Amino acid sequence: MALALSRWSALTSGVHAAGSHALSKIELDKKTREALAQALTRYLKEELDLDVVGFDAVFLLDFIGETLGPHYYNQGLHDAQAIYREKLELIAEAVYEIEKPLKT
C-alpha cells in the first residue's frame, strides 16, 4: 500500500511542480452569472447597506471569482485527493485480504 501511495504522490507532485495542468478560467453561463450577481447585490444591501448593482456587481463577482476561486478550487482538489487515497487504501487492504498463503 505504501508503495502505491508513494507512486501516486510522485505522479501528482510532478504535475504540480511542472504546472502542466494549469487551472483554466471558469466560465459561468449567463443565467448563473446573473443570479450570482443578484445574490451578491442583495447580500451587500442587506448586510452592509451598500448599493452595488448592474455592471458593478458583475465586476465585483468577477474579482471575487478570480481572487478567491482558485483557493476554493485547490481545496476541493485536496479534499478529492484525500478521499481518493482513503478509497485506494481500502482497495489495497481488500486485495491483501484475498491473497493466498504460500506453501513452502
NORSUL-V192091 format. One record per helix or strand. SS is the DSSP state (2 for helix, 1 for strand). FROM is the first residue (numbers start at 1). TO is the last residue. If there is no record, write none. Layout:
<<SS/FROM/TO> <SS/FROM/TO>>
This chain:
<<2/2/18> <2/30/48> <2/54/97>>
